[in-house]
């Protein structure tokens, strides 16, 4: 499995979380050896594995017996038996969530009223209202750890990156006659800017690649409230506004951070020596703010403030958007977001169902791997079978969810589907029926 690839300015993740980590137990049946970046053999190791040298890459060669693979395959099959019900639950829950959210949005769209922002109207108390107006804030947001402050904004977001080691891995596996497998995994180490702390203790070769603790993390600071014409927006509503505007840091306000020298670099702060030659543990800090001139809100009016609105199906509705947006535009944007989430979770559920079936059938492939070509053929067949079963099970779960949440629509769709299937079947039978013979012309 290949590790993640990125340039020096992207977020990194230790392959200790995604790949084979030093502390990850290895299934019985593997024997291991390691070599440095030049490929020189260093010896044989036990199941735990070990590495000598401090090169920027290291290669492990592991051999797993056929019996060890069989044991692992049956363990995977048990995981598959658990994974399929969980995936079906995810699909069912997601369909219900999507339907409930769509119903709530339609309910809200049919009952909301647009009101002016200059002052609250007591006649609309407790109702779902749409308000668009100027946003005002007198709050001063201060990052106490760096001293950076901004006035008039409703949110201040600090983004911190640290220069640190990251491990990536790439693997190749060969199946041998008799069913054993030989795997060769190369672990490479590079220094990157990452906004999350990478745990070097989980590296395959932690020696020489130790990362310091991250002294400062990213965080957001939100104003306790802000004005929207004659209304007030509380902190929960202000958190829904994106902080996308870059905030240039005043060089005169920069002070030492975490006991280290800090300096201006671009629009942000650099903690360390030379920004052009970063050292391990150096920090880059940048800031973004939210201070839109105009804000649009859909929520329940409570005095001169807002609260989430409870729809007839028990869902809550509260939308906040930067800029001047009409009520239909905000509802349509929320519907599009709901559809996107539904399709993403639907795809995740379908993939998990396929993985579950593939794990269940994995022992068949491993048993056939005594002769590698047979294992390849069986693996193709079981993969195809897993795909077919997924295409049967996932739609059935989706249909069951629709019957549970929208029975009328589900019944109509089912009736249309049955009618189409019946019509196609009749058409196919008619096309297969032999044509009547043409009568012969009488002889003259």
N, C-alpha and C positions, 0 to 999 in steps of 0.2 A: 504494500500500500504506500503510495507516495505521500510525502508530507506536504504541508501547505507551502506555497511559494508566494513571495511578495517582495516588493522593493524595500529599501531601507527606511521608508517613511510610513509604512502601514502597520496596523496592529498585528502583533504576533501572538501565537499560542504555542506553548510547549507541547511537543509531541508526547510528553509524558501523559497528557490528557487524551490524546487522540491515537498515538502510535504505540509501539511497544516500549514501556517505561522500565527503568532499572528495577523498580520495586514491584512490577507486575509479575504475578506468578506465572510460570510457564508450564503448560500441560506436560504430564509425564510422557516419555517417549522421545523427547528432544535431546540430542546431544549437541553441544555448542563449541565453536571455536571462534577466535577473533583475530582480526588483522588490523594494522594501522592504515592510514590513508594511502600508503604506497603498496598495500596488498601483501605485505610480508606476514606469514603465518606466525602466530604467537603461542599456539598450543591448544589443547583441548580443555574444556571446562564442563562443570556439571550443569544441572538444570538452572541454577540461579544465574550462571554466566558471569564472566568477569572480563575486563579489558585492561591492557597495559598501554602505557604511552599517553601523551596529551596532544595528539594530532587534532586538526580541525575537522577530521572525519575519521570514522572508525567503521569497519565492516565486520559483522557477525555472520558466521556460517552455521546453520543449525540443521540437524537431521532428525526427523520425526518418524518413528517406526509406524508400520501399518496398524498394529494393535493400539498404539497410542492415538492414532487418528480415528480409529473406530470408537474408542472411548469418548473422544472429544465430539465426534459426530452425534453419538447418542445423547450426550449432554446437551448439545445444540438442539436436538429434536425436542427434548423436554422444554427448553427455552421457547421453541417455536409453538408448542402446545399452549404455553402461557401467553405468548405474544399475540396470537391470533384473537383470542377473546378481548384482550386489552385494545387492540387495533379496532375491532368491531365496536367496542364501547366508545372509542374516540370518534369514529365516523358517526355513530348514532347521536352522541352528545352534540357534535358539531352541527349536524343537520338541524337538530332541535334549537340550538343556539341561534343559527342563522335565520330560521323561520321566526322565532320569537323576536329577534331584533328587527327583522323586516316588518313584522306586524306592529311593533311598537313605533317604528318610524312612520308608518302609514297612519296609525292612530294619532300620533303627534301632529302630522301634517294636516290632518282633518280638523284638529281642534285648536291649533295655535292661532294667535292673533298678533299682528305687528303693532307696536305702540311706540310713540315718540320717546326719545331718550332724555328730554329736558326735565321731566319730573314724573314720578310714579303716579299711576291712575288707580285710585282705591277700588274702582269698579272691576279691575283685572286681578285683584288680590287672589292668589292661589291658582291662577290659571297659567297655562303654558303660553309664554309671550316670546316674541322676537323683537330684539332691540338692537339698533345700530347707532353708535355715537362715538364722540371723541374720548380717548383714554387719557386720563391724567393721573400722575403720581408725584408726590412730594417726598417719597421715601429715598433715603440714601442707603444703597446696598454696599456692604463692605465685606471683603474677604479678610478676616482677621489673621489668617496665616501668612498672607503676602502683603497686606496693606492696600491692595487695589480697591478703589471705591468708585461708584458711579451714582449720579443723582438723576432722578426722573425716569429710571427704568423700572420695569416690574419684575424682571428676572435677570440674574447674572449667572452665567455658566462658566465654570473653570475646567479647562481641558489640560490634563497633565500627561506627558509622555516621558518615559525613562529609557535611556540607552542601555540595552542589556543583551545577554546571550539568548539565542533561540535555537532549538534543535529541530531539524527536519529529517525525515527518513524516507527511503525508497527501498522497495523489496522486489525480489524475483523468486519464484518458487518453481522447482522442477519435480515432477512425479517420477519416481524410479520404478523399474520392474520389480514386482513384489509388493507394491503399495506404499512404500516409504516415500517421504518427501524431503528434499533438500531446499532450504530457504536461505537466501543471502540478503541481508539487510544492511544498508549503508546509512549511518547516522552522520549528518553534517551539521556544523555549528557556525553560526554567523551572528554578528552584532547588529541589532535593529532597534528602531524607535518603536516602543509599544506602550499603549495607554493602560495595559493591564500588567500586573506583576507576573513574571514567568518564573515558575518554581524550578530552579536548576537542580534541586535535590532529586527530581524525578527523571533527570537526564540519564541516558544510557552511559554516558561518560561525564559525570559531574566534575571530575578533577580538571582544573584549569578553566572551567566555565561557570564559576560560581557567580550568581547574581546577588547584588546587595538588596537589602529591603527597600521598598519604595516608600520614601518618607512623606510623600504627598499624593493624594488621590484626586481624581476628578470629582466635582461636586456642583450642585446648583443651589443658589440662594434666591428666594422668592419674596417679594414684598408682601406684607400682611394683608394689604388691601389697596385698591386703586379706584378712582372715580370713572364712571361711565355716564357722562351727562349728570342727571340727577340721581343716578343709581350708584351702588357700590359693588365692586367685584371683590370677592374674598380670595384668600390664598388658593383654595382648591380650584377655582376657575382660572386664576392667573397661571397655575401650573400647566394648563392646557395650551398656553400660547408658546409657540416655538421661539427659542433664543438663537436667532440666525445672524444677527448683525455683529460684525467684528468690532471689538472694543480695543482701540490702540492704548497701550499702557504708557503712562507718563514716566519717562526715564528718571525724573527727579523723585518720584515716589517709591522707587525700587529700593528694597532693603534686603539684608541677608535672609536667606530662606533655609530652614533646617540646619542652621549653623554654617552655611556655605555661601560663598560669594555669588551674587546674582547681578545680572546686567541686562540691558535692553537688547533685543534681537528681533529685527523686523517690527511687528506690532505687539510682540509678546515679551516674555522673560526667559532668559537662559540661565540656568543654575549650573555652574561648572567653569571650566577654563576657557578654551577657544571654541566658539560655536562652529568654526570651520573644521575642527579636528576633535570631534566629541570623544570623551572618555567614558568608560563603563560607570554607570550610575549618574551621569549628567541628566538634567531635566530640561524639558521644554514646556513652558506654560503659556497658554493663550486663553483669551476670554471672548465670550459672545454674550450679547444682551438682547432682551426683548423689550422694545419700547415702540410698539405700533401706534400710529397716530389715531387710527380708527379700529374699533373692535365690534364684532357682531356676536350676539348671544341668543341662544334658544334655551330657555329654562323656566322654572316655575317662579313667578313673582312672589316674594315674601317681603312686604314693606318696600324698602328701597334697595333690597338685596335680591339675590337669586339662590335657588336651591334645585336639586334634581327633581324632575317631574316624574311621577309614577303613572305609567300608562295602564289601560284597562287589563292588559295581560300580566301586570305585575313587574314589567321591566321599567328601568329608570332611563330618563332621557335628559341630557344636558350637553349642549354643543357650544363651543367657543371657537371663534375663528378670527384671525387678524384680517383687517380690511373691511370694506363695505360689501356685505354679502346679503342677498335676499334670502328669505326663508326657504323657497324652493331650492336655491343653490346649495344651502347648507344641508338640507335633507338629502338631496341627490349625492352630495359628497359623502355623507354618512352611509348611504346605501351602497355606493361604490366601494367604500372601505369594508363594509360588512361582506359584500360579495367576494372581495379579494381575500379576506381572512377565511371565508368559507372554502374557497378553492384551494388555498394553501393547506389548510388542515385536512381537507378531503384528500388531497394528493398524499400528504404524510400518512394518513390512515391506510390508503390503498397500498403504498409502498411497504408499510409495516405488515400488512396482510400477506403480501408476496414474500417478504423476508421470512415470515413465520412458516409458510408452506415450504419454502426452499430449505429451511433448517430441518423441517420434519423429514424431507426426502433425502437429506444429505447422507445419511448412513448407506443408502442404496448406491450412491456414487462412490463412496469410500470403499465399500465391499467390492465393487467392480474395478477399482483402481489397481488391483493386483496386476492386471494388464492395462497400462495407461490408456491405450486407445479405447478399450471397453469403458473405462471410467469417463472418458470424454463423451462417448456416445450416450451413456446412461445419464451423465450430467446434463446434456442438452435435452434429453427427454424429460427428466425431472423438472428442469427449469421451465420447459414448455407446459408441463402439467401444472406447475405452481402458478404460471401466468393464467392458464385457463380457469383454475379454481378461484383465483383472485377476481377475475372478470365475472365470475358467477356470484361469489360471496359478497363482494363490496356493493354491487347494485342492489342485492337483496336487502342488505342492511340499510342502505339509503332509502329504499322503498318502504321498509318497515318504519323508519324514522318519519317519513312523510305521512304514512298512514296514522302514526301516533299523534302527529302535530297538525297535519292538514289533510284529514281523511277525504274530504270532498274532492279536492284537487288531485290527490293521489288516485282516487277511484276513476276520475275522468282520464288521467294520463294512462292508467292501466287499461281502461276500456279502449282507448285509442290504440295503444300498443297491441292489444289482442286482436283488434280489428285489422290493423296493418299486417300482423303476422298471418292471420287467416287469409287475407286477400293475397298476400305474396305466395302462400302455400297453394291456393287455388290457381293462381297464374302460373306457378311452376309446374303444376300437374297438367295444366292445359297445354303448356309448351312441350311437355314430354309426350303427349298423346300423339300417336302416329296419324299423319294426314290420310284422309280417305283416298283410295286409288282413283286415278283418272280413268273413266271408261274408255275402252279402245274404240277407235273409229271403225265403222263397218267397212269391210272390203268392197270395192267397186267391181 
